[in-house]
Amino acid sequence: MSTPSIPSPTDDAELPDHRALSRAAVRPLRAIAFWSAIALPFLYIPLLLMEGLGSGSHMTAFLTLVALHVVSVVIGHRHGSD
């Protein structure tokens, strides 16, 4: 009767490639951020045309939109260069 072999922790064939996993996770995030950076400015126009930035809620919405745009530009700027 033979005992089944237990893979050792140093067996590279059994361990996932962490770089490939991180690339697989980062690529869709960069793509979403890239296309968000393109689409978000189109939301500025209706926000500014509705009532301007006179009220506090419109100012908060505008600043949140600008912050999201900046974050999406930073994250998505390398999309397509992989």
Residue frames as a rotation matrix with the C-alpha (Angstrom) as fourth column:
MET 1
0.588 0.809 0.000 0.00
0.809 -0.588 0.000 0.00
0.000 0.000 -1.000 0.00
SER 2
-0.472 -0.789 0.394 1.48
0.786 -0.579 -0.218 3.33
0.399 0.207 0.893 -1.01
THR 3
-0.006 0.378 -0.926 1.02
0.714 -0.646 -0.268 6.64
-0.700 -0.663 -0.266 0.72
PRO 4
0.673 0.262 0.691 -0.12
0.703 -0.516 -0.489 9.52
0.229 0.815 -0.532 -1.50
SER 5
-0.429 -0.903 -0.016 2.56
0.883 -0.416 -0.215 12.11
0.187 -0.107 0.976 -1.94
ILE 6
0.629 0.525 -0.574 2.01
0.654 -0.756 0.026 15.50
-0.420 -0.391 -0.819 -0.34
PRO 7
0.453 -0.487 0.746 3.34
0.570 -0.485 -0.663 18.39
0.685 0.726 0.058 -2.40
SER 8
-0.169 -0.613 -0.772 6.04
0.965 -0.262 -0.003 20.32
-0.201 -0.745 0.636 -0.66
PRO 9
0.638 0.449 -0.626 5.70
0.402 -0.887 -0.227 24.09
-0.657 -0.106 -0.746 -0.21
THR 10
-0.158 -0.787 -0.597 8.76
-0.306 -0.536 0.787 24.58
-0.939 0.307 -0.156 -2.41
ASP 11
-0.404 0.082 0.911 7.19
0.740 0.614 0.273 22.82
-0.537 0.785 -0.309 -5.39
ASP 12
-0.747 0.013 -0.664 6.91
-0.216 -0.950 0.224 25.72
-0.628 0.311 0.713 -7.90
ALA 13
-0.902 0.427 -0.072 4.61
0.060 0.288 0.956 23.80
0.429 0.857 -0.285 -10.21
GLU 14
-0.267 0.836 -0.479 1.91
0.911 0.381 0.158 23.74
0.315 -0.394 -0.864 -7.55
LEU 15
-0.275 0.113 -0.955 2.15
0.604 -0.752 -0.263 27.39
-0.748 -0.649 0.139 -6.46
PRO 16
0.693 0.560 0.454 0.33
0.708 -0.412 -0.573 30.10
-0.134 0.719 -0.682 -8.43
ASP 17
-0.434 -0.791 0.431 2.38
0.847 -0.522 -0.105 32.76
0.308 0.320 0.896 -10.14
HIS 18
0.020 0.462 -0.886 1.64
0.785 -0.556 -0.273 35.83
-0.619 -0.690 -0.374 -8.02
ARG 19
-0.734 -0.316 -0.601 2.72
-0.081 -0.838 0.539 38.21
-0.675 0.444 0.589 -10.76
ALA 20
-0.888 0.454 0.072 0.29
0.189 0.219 0.957 36.66
0.419 0.864 -0.280 -13.21
LEU 21
-0.138 0.870 -0.474 -2.48
0.982 0.181 0.047 36.84
0.127 -0.459 -0.879 -10.62
SER 22
-0.167 0.052 -0.985 -1.80
0.463 -0.878 -0.125 40.50
-0.871 -0.477 0.123 -9.87
ARG 23
-0.947 -0.156 -0.282 -1.69
-0.173 -0.492 0.853 41.33
-0.272 0.856 0.439 -13.60
ALA 24
-0.656 0.755 0.017 -4.98
0.557 0.469 0.686 39.52
0.509 0.459 -0.728 -14.06
ALA 25
0.083 0.691 -0.718 -6.52
0.967 -0.230 -0.110 41.62
-0.241 -0.686 -0.687 -11.29
VAL 26
-0.325 -0.312 -0.893 -4.95
0.275 -0.934 0.227 44.95
-0.905 -0.172 0.389 -12.27
ARG 27
-0.954 -0.123 0.272 -5.72
0.289 -0.156 0.944 44.89
-0.074 0.980 0.185 -15.99
PRO 28
-0.150 0.958 0.242 -9.52
0.844 -0.003 0.536 45.06
0.514 0.285 -0.809 -15.65
LEU 29
0.341 0.223 -0.913 -9.20
0.787 -0.599 0.147 47.71
-0.514 -0.769 -0.380 -12.95
ARG 30
-0.610 -0.633 -0.477 -7.00
0.220 -0.713 0.666 49.84
-0.762 0.301 0.574 -15.22
ALA 31
-0.814 0.355 0.459 -9.42
0.495 0.014 0.868 49.40
0.302 0.935 -0.187 -18.11
ILE 32
0.229 0.940 -0.252 -12.41
0.945 -0.153 0.287 50.44
0.232 -0.304 -0.924 -15.99
ALA 33
0.162 -0.240 -0.957 -10.49
0.563 -0.774 0.289 53.44
-0.810 -0.586 0.010 -14.64
PHE 34
-0.848 -0.527 0.064 -9.36
0.321 -0.414 0.852 54.45
-0.423 0.742 0.520 -18.14
TRP 35
-0.555 0.702 0.447 -12.85
0.593 -0.044 0.804 54.41
0.584 0.711 -0.392 -19.60
SER 36
0.382 0.638 -0.669 -14.25
0.920 -0.334 0.207 56.11
-0.091 -0.694 -0.714 -16.49
ALA 37
-0.313 -0.590 -0.744 -11.72
0.444 -0.784 0.435 58.90
-0.840 -0.194 0.507 -16.96
ILE 38
-0.954 0.017 0.301 -13.06
0.281 -0.310 0.908 59.35
0.109 0.951 0.291 -20.47
ALA 39
-0.248 0.966 0.077 -16.75
0.679 0.117 0.725 59.24
0.691 0.232 -0.684 -19.50
LEU 40
-0.086 0.245 -0.966 -16.77
0.963 -0.227 -0.144 61.25
-0.254 -0.943 -0.216 -16.26
PRO 41
-0.886 -0.262 -0.382 -16.24
0.208 -0.962 0.177 64.69
-0.414 0.078 0.907 -17.86
PHE 42
-0.692 0.695 0.196 -19.54
0.161 -0.117 0.980 64.26
0.704 0.710 -0.031 -19.68
LEU 43
0.099 0.726 -0.681 -21.23
0.925 0.185 0.332 64.38
0.367 -0.662 -0.653 -16.28
TYR 44
-0.683 -0.391 -0.617 -19.79
0.602 -0.779 -0.173 67.83
-0.413 -0.489 0.768 -15.55
ILE 45
-0.921 0.260 0.291 -21.94
0.058 -0.647 0.760 69.46
0.386 0.717 0.580 -18.22
PRO 46
0.015 0.997 -0.069 -25.41
0.364 0.059 0.930 68.56
0.931 -0.039 -0.362 -16.87
LEU 47
0.111 -0.022 -0.994 -24.27
0.994 0.010 0.111 69.27
0.007 -1.000 0.023 -13.33
LEU 48
-0.768 -0.483 -0.421 -23.07
0.491 -0.866 0.098 72.75
-0.412 -0.132 0.902 -14.26
LEU 49
-0.846 0.462 0.267 -26.03
0.000 -0.500 0.866 73.54
0.533 0.732 0.424 -16.53
MET 50
-0.131 0.862 -0.490 -28.74
0.821 0.371 0.433 72.48
0.555 -0.346 -0.756 -14.06
GLU 51
0.889 0.457 -0.035 -28.23
0.386 -0.705 0.595 75.12
0.247 -0.542 -0.803 -11.41
GLY 52
0.311 -0.857 0.411 -24.52
-0.421 -0.512 -0.749 75.78
0.852 0.059 -0.520 -11.35
LEU 53
-0.285 -0.517 -0.807 -22.57
0.551 0.600 -0.580 75.26
0.784 -0.610 0.114 -8.18
GLY 54
-0.209 0.267 0.941 -24.67
-0.458 -0.877 0.147 77.59
0.864 -0.400 0.306 -6.04
SER 55
0.749 0.548 0.374 -25.95
-0.584 0.278 0.763 75.05
0.314 -0.789 0.527 -3.54
GLY 56
0.001 -0.770 0.637 -23.81
-0.933 0.228 0.277 73.03
-0.359 -0.595 -0.719 -1.19
SER 57
0.373 0.190 0.908 -25.06
-0.054 0.982 -0.183 69.71
-0.926 0.019 0.377 -2.54
HIS 58
0.995 -0.041 0.092 -24.14
0.094 0.038 -0.995 70.66
0.037 0.998 0.042 -6.12
MET 59
0.413 -0.901 0.131 -20.69
-0.858 -0.433 -0.276 71.78
0.306 0.001 -0.952 -4.98
THR 60
0.003 -0.369 0.929 -20.20
-0.675 0.685 0.274 68.51
-0.738 -0.628 -0.248 -3.09
ALA 61
0.718 0.321 0.618 -21.33
0.197 0.757 -0.623 66.50
-0.668 0.569 0.480 -6.12
PHE 62
0.911 -0.405 -0.083 -18.99
-0.249 -0.375 -0.893 68.46
0.330 0.834 -0.442 -8.39
LEU 63
0.138 -0.914 0.380 -15.97
-0.989 -0.149 0.002 68.04
0.055 -0.376 -0.925 -6.09
THR 64
0.175 -0.008 0.985 -16.72
-0.345 0.936 0.069 64.34
-0.922 -0.352 0.161 -5.68
LEU 65
0.933 0.214 0.289 -16.92
0.199 0.363 -0.910 63.99
-0.299 0.907 0.296 -9.46
VAL 66
0.643 -0.764 -0.048 -13.60
-0.628 -0.490 -0.605 65.81
0.439 0.419 -0.795 -9.89
ALA 67
-0.015 -0.648 0.762 -11.97
-0.904 0.335 0.267 63.58
-0.428 -0.684 -0.590 -7.24
LEU 68
0.474 0.262 0.841 -13.28
0.024 0.951 -0.309 60.44
-0.880 0.167 0.445 -8.96
HIS 69
0.993 -0.117 -0.023 -11.99
-0.037 -0.123 -0.992 61.75
0.113 0.986 -0.126 -12.26
VAL 70
0.311 -0.935 0.168 -8.51
-0.924 -0.339 -0.176 62.38
0.222 -0.101 -0.970 -10.85
VAL 71
-0.022 -0.281 0.960 -8.39
-0.600 0.771 0.212 58.91
-0.799 -0.571 -0.186 -9.27
SER 72
0.717 0.351 0.602 -9.53
0.205 0.719 -0.664 57.25
-0.666 0.600 0.444 -12.49
VAL 73
0.854 -0.491 -0.171 -6.92
-0.394 -0.395 -0.830 59.16
0.340 0.776 -0.531 -14.52
VAL 74
0.041 -0.884 0.466 -4.15
-0.994 0.011 0.109 58.12
-0.102 -0.468 -0.878 -12.12
ILE 75
0.011 0.005 1.000 -5.19
-0.310 0.951 -0.002 54.46
-0.951 -0.310 0.012 -12.06
GLY 76
0.660 0.444 0.607 -6.06
0.345 0.538 -0.769 54.16
-0.668 0.717 0.202 -15.75
HIS 77
0.585 -0.406 -0.702 -3.21
-0.656 -0.746 -0.115 56.13
-0.477 0.527 -0.703 -17.32
ARG 78
-0.525 -0.851 0.017 -1.24
-0.692 0.438 0.573 52.96
-0.495 0.289 -0.819 -18.18
HIS 79
0.278 0.685 0.673 -4.15
-0.011 0.703 -0.711 51.09
-0.961 0.190 0.203 -19.77
GLY 80
0.991 0.134 -0.015 -3.14
-0.029 0.102 -0.994 49.74
-0.132 0.986 0.105 -23.14
SER 81
0.376 -0.922 -0.098 0.58
-0.866 -0.312 -0.390 49.98
0.329 0.231 -0.916 -22.46
ASP 82
0.238 -0.249 0.939 0.74
-0.609 0.715 0.344 46.45
-0.757 -0.653 0.019 -21.03
